[in-house]
Amino acid sequence: MSVATLLIPDFALIVLGFLLARFANWGGHFWAGVEKIVYYLMFPALLFYTTSRTPFNFTTTGHFLQIAFIATACGMGLGYLAKFFFTSAPRVFESGVQTAFRFNSYIALALASRLAGDQGTALMALLIGFLVPLCNMAAVYALAHNSGKLLIEIAKNPLVVGTASGVIVNLCQIPVHEAINATLSRLGNASIALGLLAVGAGIRLSALHEAKAMASYFLTIKLLVLPLIALLLGHWMQLPLLQLQIVVIFCALPTASSAFVLAARMGGNAPFVAFLISASTVLSAITLPFWLSLVH
């Protein structure tokens, strides 16, 4: 499968979501509902379904997970350096730093599924399950250092719950009735298309009026530096081809759309984050093919 064949269908859905949100007059409440049902129901179902059915060998995926952790940690460290490199208005840095290391799970699983079916989806789900808690903790910490409910929020995260429960069922060899598996499969299949439409609907292409240098810095880290780290480490550790492809895709993903919700809910600079999410999503249409071409 060529890089263009791999990427075009998913980015076509993102563009379709953008166009529907602008011209269909369905209202913001409709798209908020789509985002909610995908995030809280359909996506966790997909994560559970794939992780509960795919055999895991943590001996062979150890380096794979290590590379993702190292690259993500580098994104956090480099992101926090922006506080010393740039001057900005209050809450701009605290709100924007999360975009240097958080990732869009919808695009992640869509690409992994098209690349390698259930095997690719399971590998990506493993990364999502392990790194969502770390990224969420770092993002919340930047906005509220003393949040007493941080660990509770992480434990209640639907992506963490879906992945963790699937891994437990898998490792403990707990049987799941085929009717339940079929239902979860239907929900999972629907989640990818709806999730990509929601990503497109959330794009805001308004001009950026503040912290342009900092925004460029965060975007460079997320779209260029992190995948480069993953690629170099993957070659050095001699990852199998599929694992190398998945970890590079993971590190090259645009930032999470939920970063806007977090910034808005915790009193941050939500418009700044909305721009970064939109810019990283649009620019990833250029950068993702580049990174995929290097490992395809």
HUHUNOR-V821361 format. One record per helix or strand. SS is the DSSP state (h for helix, s for strand). FROM is the first residue (numbers start at 1). LEN is the number of residues. If there is no record, write none. Layout:
SS/FROM/LEN
SS/FROM/LEN
This chain:
h/3/21
h/28/26
h/62/24
h/92/9
h/105/39
h/150/7
h/158/14
h/178/24
h/212/25
h/241/12
h/258/8
h/270/26
